[in-house]
Amino acid sequence: MNYDVVIKDGFSFYCVKKIRGAIAEMVESTGGWPEGTSKGSRVLLKVNMLAAKHPSRAITTHPAVVAAVASLLKERGCVVDIGDSPGGAVKGVERYWKNCGFKTAADVTGAGLVSFEGSGSRRVSIHDREYDIALPILEGYDCRVNLCKFKTHMYTRLTNALKNSFGIVPGLGKAMLHMRSPRPVDLAVNIVDLYEIADFSLHISDGILCMDGRGPSTDGRKKKEGFLALSKNGLHLDMVLSQMAGLPWNQLDSNVEAFSRGLANPFEQIRTLGHHKFVDFDIPERSYLNYIPRWLGAAARFLLRTAPVSNDLCTGCGVCKRACPVDAIEIKNGRAKMRKGTCIMCLCCHELCPENAIDLKLPFGRR
């Protein structure tokens, strides 16, 4: 039997050799490597490179997972590149490659590194909506592999295969999509559009070191969960892992949106091999904005939100200011100041701050 989702548990630490063996077995359990991974094929590994943080922070895809997949594909004779578009790479992406460990993964495997910002983009229309998409997603590769990180997200609750597609929009375009989506359920529509455009052939989730609580970046809690999960259908992967983590699959907006488009089998029909038991995995509550009609969403977001604030760790470096899509931040007296009247609560400043210096305070005492 070929399984839809395969989970391997019991990883106590990141070991490239052990991960290589596990992924090779998992791929075979789903029917073998997808088309576009034969000798001479060009393969793009789309990682999660949210912030220029050390992999021990559990924010980005671990380079050991990237190196394992890259080396397996190189053995098949593929030409392999590693890429993503972090929202704050305003001064270049090299610092991200180095800090996240992807440069090391590329050096030891012979893979290349590709900048989504530096490669250009093209406007793509889907379901009467338009997006600027990084060219490496649209051309030049025979196969694209989604190497996502399993963790929580204060806005979307969980981020895994579908949410990792958000990175195919280069530069600050991602922040602009946040601005156009007053509710998380609206953002889910964009996420699923991008997932369809990306057309990944394989999805591998890094759950060896996870994050729960106030994810997806500096405020989250690191958790050693010790699993890898793999599927050729990203929605199947998200549905199964969401359910295992304690969040019914149909309480994740992106899952519901994608399922409504017919992108997955009913949950009961997904054939799963393996299991992982999550213990005390803290998932953020559903945003209050989802309970407000869309036509009231923007007004409610303005009236009820509280802007992020910088804390004493702030150095005034300006990363948040340069990343803000609506110019809601100024550096005053060596510290970031957020203007509530302008802030759209996209959380880009919180996600990208290199000093963990941005605090969030949500209405009504919500988590």
N, C-alpha and C positions, 0 to 999 in steps of 0.2 A: 504494500500500500504506500502511495505517495501522500505525505501529510501536508496540510495547509500551513501549520505553524509548528515549529520544533523548538523546544526549550532544553538547554543544558544547564544543570545546576551544579553547585559545589565548587566554584572557583574561589579560593581563599585569597588569591592575589593575581596580579596580571603577569602571566607567563606566556610569551609569544608562542613557544613550542606547544604548550597545552591548548592554547586558543586555536592555533592552526589545526591541530588534530580534531578538535571539537567542531569547528566550522566545516571542515571537509566532510565529517560524518553527517552534520546537519543538512548540508547542501544535498548530499545523496539521498537523505530521507525525504526531501521534497521533489525528488525526480532528477537531480543532477543540476549542473551549472546551466544558467539560462543561455539563450542564443546571444551571440555577440561576445562570447568569451573564449573563442577558439584562437589558435595560433595566428598572430598578426593583428588581432582585433585591438581596438583602442577602448579602454575602459576608464570611466571617471568614477572615483570614489567621492561621494558628496558627504562630508563629515559635518558634525555640529561644532562650529568654531565661534560660539557666541561671544566669548571674551578672551583676552590675551592672558589667560590664567594657567597655572601649572595643572597638569592632569590630576594631581592628587586632590584638587578642589571639587571634583565631581561635577564640573560645569560643562565640560566638553567631552567629545568622544575620545577615549583613551588611545594614545598612539600605539600601544601594544596590539589593540584590536585592528587598527588601521594597518600596521605592519604585517599582521598575520594574514589579513585578506589580500593585501598587495602582493605578498610573497607567493601565496597560492595562485593568484592570477598570473604572476610573472612566470611561474613554473609551467603554466599552460601556454606560454608564449605570447601573452598579452602585453601591450604597452599600457602602463597604468599611470594615471594622474590623480592627484588629491586636490580638492578645492572646496571652497565655501565663500560666503560673503558676510562677514561680521559687520554689524551695523555701525561700529565705531572706528572702522579702519580709515579714518580721515587722513592719516599721515602714512598710509601704506600698510600692506598686510604682512610684511616680513616679521614684525614683532609678534604677531599672532602665531605664525608658523613656528617660530622659535619657542615661545613661551608654552604653547600647547603641546609641543613635542612632535608636531607633524614634520618639521624639517628633519629631525632625527629619523623618523619612520621612513621618510623618502630616501634619506642617505643610505640607510642600511638595506633597503629593498631595491634601490635603483628606480623608484617611482619618481614622477615629476610633481611639481607644485604649480597650480594654476590659479591666478587671481581672477575672480569673477569681475571685479571692478575694472581691472586692466584689460580684460578680454572684450569689452564692449557688450552691448545689449541690443535686443530687437523687440519691438512692440508685438504682442501676441493677443489675439482676441479669443475669448472662450465664454460661452453662455452670455453673450452681449456685454461682457466686461473685458477691459483691456489691462494688460500688465507689461511692464518692461522686464524682460527675462534675460539673464546672463547667457551670452552666446554658447559657452561650453555645454549648457543644458540642451541647446537646440541643434547644435551641429558639431561635427568633428569626432564624435564617439559612437561606437557600435553598441555600447551597453553602459548604463548608469546604475551604480549601486548606492543605496541609501544607508550610510553608517550613522545611525541616530543614537542619542543618549536618552535613557529612560529617567525622567525626573518630573517633579511637580512644576507647576507654573501658576503664578498668582492670578493671571488673567484667564488662561484657558484650562486650568486645573491640572492637566497632564500634558507633557510634550514627549512625543516619540516619533514614529514614522511619518505621520501626516504633517505634524507641525514642523518637522525638519525640512519640509519642502519650502517653507517660508524663505529660506536662505537662497533660493534661486533668483530672488529679486535683488539686484546689486545696489550697493550704496545705501542712501537714506530712503530709498523707495519703500522699504519695509515700514519705516516710521510713518510715512505718508499713508500707507494702508491702515495702520492703527488709527490715524486721524480720521479716515473716511469710514471707520467702523465704530459707531458709538457704543455698541454692545458686543460682548464676546461671541454671541450667536451670529452677529454680522461678520465678525472676523473669521468665523469658521467657514463661511461661504468662500472667502478669499483663500483660506488655507486649502480647501478641497479643490478649488480651481487650480491652484499651483501644483498640488499633488497630481492632478490629471495631466497638466502640462509637462511635468518632470518625467513622467512615464518611466519610473524606475523599474528595473527588471528583478531586483533582489533587495531585500531590506534586512539589515542585521542590527539588532538593538544591543547596546552596551549597558548591561544591568549589573555588572560586577561591583562597581562603586556607583551608587545612585544618590539621588537627592530628594528629600521630601520637605514638607513644611512650606516655607516662603521661598520656593524656587522661582525662576530657574537659575538664579545666579548667587550673589554673595550672601543673601540672608537665609538660604536654605540650609537644611541639616544633612550632612553627609551620612550615608548609610551603606554598610557593606551587605549587599544583597546576594552577590555571588552568582549571577546567572547571565547567560547569553540567550537571545531569542532570534529566530530567523523565519522569514516567510517570503514568498514571491508576491504576496499581496499585503501591502502596508496596512490596509484597513483591517484585515484579519488579525494582523499582529497587534494593532492597537486595541481591538475589541477584546482579544484574549488577555493581554496584559492588564488592561483596565479592570477587567472582571477579577483577575487574580489579586490585584492590588486593593480591592475592596470597593471600587467604584463601578457600579453596573454599567456595562458598555454603552447603554443608551442614555446615560447621564453625562456623556462627554459630547459637547456640541459638534465637534468635527466628525465624530463617529456617526452621529445621527444624520448630519448633512450628507456625508459620503454614502451612507447606507440608503438614503432616500434616492440617490442617483443610480442605485443598482450596482455599486462597486464592490459588493461582498455577498457571500452566502449568508443566510440566517445563522445566528450565533450557534444554534443547536447543531448545525450541519458542518461547522468548521472542525476538521479533523486535526486534533492536537496531539503531539507526542511530547511527553515530559511535563513537568509542573514545577512551579516555584511557590513557596508559601511566604507571603509577605507578613511580617509581624510589626504591629504598631506603625504602619505606614500612614503618615499624616498628609491627607490630600486637602488642599484649600476648598472652601465652600464655593458654591455657585455664585457668581457675581450678582449683586442686587440689580444691576442694569438689565439683566436678562428678563426681569419680571416687569419691565416697563415697555409699553408699545414702542415700536421702532420710531414712529413720528415724534415721540416724546424723548427718545433716547439721548439726542444731543443736548437738549435742554436739561434733562435730569443729570446727565454727566457733568454739566457745568455747575448746576446748583448744589449737587450732593457731594461732589468730589472734594478731596483735600489734597493739595499739591504735595509732592515729596519734599522733604527738607534735608539739608546737609547737616551732618553731625560734626563732632570735634575732630574726626579723622580727615576731614576735607583739607586738601592742600591747595585748592584753587587751580588745579592743573588745566581745567578747561575742557576735558574730554566730554563731559556731559553737555556743556554749552555747544560744542561743535556738532554733537550728535542730535540735539533737539530739533525736531522738524518744524516747530512753530516759533523758535527763538524765544522760549519762555524762561531762559536762564541767563543770568548775568553773574560775572565774577566781581564781587564787591568786598573790599577789605580782605582779599586773599581767600574768599570762601564763596561757594556757589549759592546763589539766591534764586528760588523759583517763584515765578509770578502765577498765583492761583488763577487769575483772570484769563491767562493765556494758555496755561498747561492743559493738555488733553489726556493726561494720565496714560500715555502709551508705555511708560515705565522704561523707556530706553536709557534714561540717566541711571536708573537703578541697576539695570542689567550690565551696563558698560563701565560703571565706575571702577577704576583700578584700586581704590583704597577702601572699598566697602563703607563709603561715607554717606550713602543716601538712605534715609529712613522713610518708610511708608506708614501712613496713618489712614486707615479706611473708615468710612462712615459707619455709624451705629455700632462701633466696637467689633465689626466683623473681622475675621482672620484674613 
